[in-house]
Amino acid sequence: MRCPNCGESDTRVVDSRDLDEAASIRRRRECNLCATRFTTYERIESARLTVAKSDGRREEFDRAKLASGLAKALTRRPVDDSVAHKAAEEIEAALRARGLSDVPSRTIGEMAMDKLREIDQIAYIRFASVYQSYQDIEQLQREVATLLAEREEIERDESDAPVRRGGGGSGDKRYPKR
């Protein structure tokens, strides 16, 4: 690392600290020639993700673009604004975990739909209606019917589960100790 004051390449590390949950390192350095102290930051450079579009084009993966699409679907829904960015980060992490450098756009779209399905069903339908480009209202109706059936199944499973009562401690008036 060259000194920003004199250009000398002989510098030494005085202090190192992890930042961003160890995703980067902050180093204090000192020039051995002029004694100037300066700070440097080191980050791991991840392999580039390339998105293979359906028309054959290739472009670099853009997390902000994905987050923007998710945020549009979540507009005016009762979820925090940070949810779209968090979901985009999770999708990117899952893609990188696969170890591929070239990812079909279809895969990213399906992962986005899966995330939205977990987060908010209305946002999911909004995204799916654009992404799947439904040809008619019947296709959309079938998708809504699938969501309703899944919701009913979840509610049925929850109602069949045994009811767990309070601890029966002295502070719990509803369930006195026996």
C-alpha positions in Angstrom: 0.0 0.0 0.0 1.5 3.4 -1.0 1.6 6.3 1.4 -0.9 9.0 0.2 1.6 11.7 1.4 4.9 10.7 -0.1 4.1 7.7 -2.3 6.4 5.3 -0.4 5.3 1.7 -0.7 7.0 0.6 2.6 4.1 1.0 5.1 3.2 -1.0 8.2 -0.1 -2.0 9.7 -0.6 -0.3 13.1 -4.2 -1.5 13.9 -6.8 -3.8 12.2 -10.5 -4.1 12.9 -13.4 -6.1 11.4 -16.3 -4.2 10.0 -19.7 -5.2 8.7 -19.8 -8.5 10.5 -16.2 -9.3 9.2 -17.2 -8.6 5.6 -14.5 -5.9 5.5 -11.4 -4.9 7.4 -10.3 -1.4 8.4 -6.6 -1.0 8.8 -4.6 1.9 10.2 -1.2 2.1 8.5 1.9 4.2 9.0 4.5 5.2 6.4 8.0 4.0 7.4 9.5 7.0 5.5 7.5 10.1 6.5 5.5 8.6 9.5 2.1 9.7 8.0 -0.8 7.6 9.3 -3.7 6.7 7.0 -6.7 4.3 6.9 -7.4 1.6 4.3 -10.4 -0.8 3.9 -10.3 -4.3 2.5 -13.3 -6.1 1.1 -13.7 -9.5 -0.5 -14.5 -9.1 -4.2 -17.2 -11.7 -5.0 -17.3 -13.4 -8.3 -19.6 -11.6 -10.8 -23.1 -12.9 -11.3 -24.3 -12.7 -14.9 -28.0 -12.9 -15.8 -28.9 -14.8 -18.9 -32.0 -13.1 -20.3 -34.6 -15.0 -22.3 -33.7 -13.1 -25.5 -30.1 -14.3 -25.2 -28.6 -11.1 -23.8 -26.4 -11.2 -20.8 -26.1 -8.5 -18.1 -24.5 -8.2 -14.7 -26.7 -9.1 -11.8 -28.1 -5.9 -10.1 -29.4 -6.3 -6.6 -30.8 -2.8 -6.6 -32.9 -3.6 -9.7 -34.2 -6.7 -8.1 -35.0 -4.9 -4.8 -36.8 -2.2 -6.9 -39.0 -4.8 -8.6 -39.8 -6.4 -5.2 -40.6 -2.9 -3.7 -43.0 -2.1 -6.5 -44.9 -5.3 -5.8 -44.9 -4.4 -2.1 -46.2 -0.8 -2.6 -48.9 0.1 -0.2 -48.7 -3.3 1.6 -48.4 -3.5 5.3 -44.7 -4.5 5.3 -41.6 -2.5 6.3 -39.7 -0.7 3.5 -36.6 -2.7 4.2 -38.2 -6.0 3.4 -37.6 -5.7 -0.4 -33.9 -5.0 0.1 -33.5 -7.9 2.6 -35.3 -10.3 0.2 -33.0 -9.2 -2.7 -30.0 -9.8 -0.5 -31.2 -13.2 0.5 -31.9 -14.1 -3.2 -28.4 -12.9 -4.2 -26.8 -14.9 -1.3 -28.7 -18.0 -2.4 -27.6 -17.5 -6.0 -23.9 -17.1 -4.9 -24.3 -20.2 -2.7 -25.1 -22.2 -5.8 -21.6 -21.4 -7.1 -22.8 -20.5 -10.6 -21.6 -17.4 -12.4 -24.3 -17.5 -15.1 -27.9 -17.5 -13.8 -31.0 -17.7 -16.0 -33.4 -14.7 -15.4 -36.2 -17.2 -15.0 -34.5 -18.6 -11.9 -34.2 -15.2 -10.4 -37.9 -14.4 -11.2 -39.0 -17.7 -9.6 -36.9 -17.0 -6.5 -38.5 -13.5 -6.3 -42.0 -15.0 -6.6 -41.2 -17.5 -3.8 -40.0 -14.7 -1.5 -43.0 -12.6 -2.2 -45.3 -15.5 -1.6 -43.8 -15.8 1.9 -43.9 -12.1 2.6 -47.3 -11.0 1.2 -49.8 -12.8 -1.1 -51.1 -9.6 -2.7 -47.6 -8.5 -3.6 -47.0 -12.0 -4.9 -50.0 -11.8 -7.2 -49.0 -8.4 -8.4 -45.5 -9.6 -9.3 -46.7 -12.9 -10.8 -49.3 -11.1 -13.0 -46.5 -9.1 -14.6 -43.8 -11.7 -14.5 -45.9 -14.6 -15.7 -47.7 -12.3 -18.2 -51.1 -14.1 -17.7 -52.9 -14.3 -21.0 -56.4 -14.2 -19.5 -58.3 -13.7 -16.2 -58.8 -17.5 -15.8 -55.0 -18.0 -15.3 -55.0 -15.3 -12.6 -58.1 -16.8 -11.0 -56.4 -20.2 -10.9 -53.4 -18.7 -9.1 -55.6 -16.9 -6.6 -57.5 -20.2 -6.0 -54.2 -22.0 -5.3 -53.2 -19.4 -2.8 -56.6 -19.6 -1.0 -56.4 -23.4 -0.9 -52.9 -23.1 0.7 -54.1 -20.6 3.2 -57.1 -22.8 4.2 -54.7 -25.8 4.6 -52.5 -23.8 6.9 -55.4 -22.5 8.9 -56.8 -26.1 9.2 -53.4 -27.4 10.4 -53.2 -24.6 13.0 -56.7 -25.3 14.3 -55.9 -29.1 14.6 -52.8 -28.4 16.6 -53.2 -29.0 20.3 -53.8 -25.8 22.3 -50.9 -25.0 24.5 -51.9 -23.6 27.8 -50.1 -21.1 30.0 -47.6 -22.3 32.5 -50.1 -22.2 35.3 -47.8 -20.2 37.5 -49.1 -17.9 40.3 -49.2 -14.9 37.9 -51.5 -16.6 35.4 -55.1 -16.1 36.6 -56.7 -17.8 33.5 -55.1 -21.2 34.3 -54.9 -21.6 38.1 -52.4 -24.1 39.5 -54.0 -27.5 40.5 
